[in-house]
Amino acid sequence: MYKLLAFDLDHTLSDPDRPIHPDILQFLRKAEDQGIKIAIISGRPAMYLGGLGRQLGLKEPIIAGENGAHIYYQIGFPPKKVFTHEVHPSGKQKLDHLRSLVQKNFGHTAWIQPNFTNFAVFPMKQEVRDELLDFVTHYYHHVIDDQEYTFYVHPDDSFEIVPPGIDKGVALNIIMDWEGITKEQVIAAGNSANDLPMLREAGIAIGIGLHEADYTVSHIKEAIGFIKERLNIQLD
């Protein structure tokens, strides 16, 4: 029996900057009504996800922001339960320095996501995309110079550096431990490289255009149809 559904957000539950489709919301609410936990595990900040979560109509969503660096139970202030990954001070200093350098060199042509832990930046103009990528890549290899840090280039052209010990698989395992849930009781869906650690920890892994998963589909609606069959959930 499956007890937890874990989803990435952008390019998975919804297209970037677009609402989650009402049919998907209906399914999530129906699954929760049947006792299944719903977790959204994203690279976006946890506070961003909390704002989204208030609109989902779920009773007890679990959100994990910054690839699992911050996990919140429910969406109130304060959350019901909190996990925060502590980063070594030297690593935090390096990422803070990178933020200041990007601001100095790129100004308003780059937007730094307001994270507490990870570094993530978006080019605001397509013409600076490659220059920004080269700048961040050089800093990653020559200043951070630590293979325990993970560097992601995302499909939306954002670039992210994640400190050691943080990934969506770690976050999913923390949630599973809290809930007393086993791997075989989890279904996860995601679309990008930073979702792979989460997908590896799930009993069933669904990739939205991601062929490294157990099952690959082209859109979330196909994934939901697949999950409905596994859960035997019928919508009114």
QUIQUI-V232793 format. One line per field, one symbol per residue. phi: phi as a letter, one per 30 degrees, with the letter a starting at -180 (. if undefined). A space follows every 50 residues. Layout:
phi = ???
This chain:
phi = .dbbccbdcdibdadeicdddedddeddddddecjcdcbccbdddddddd ddedcdiddbdcbbchhjdbcbcibdcdddbbbbddceeddddddddded dddddchddbccddddbdcbbbddbddceddddddddddedccdhbdddc cccdddidbbbcdeicaddddddddddeciccedcccbbabbeddeeddd ccdbcccdicddddbcbcaeddddeddeddchcccd
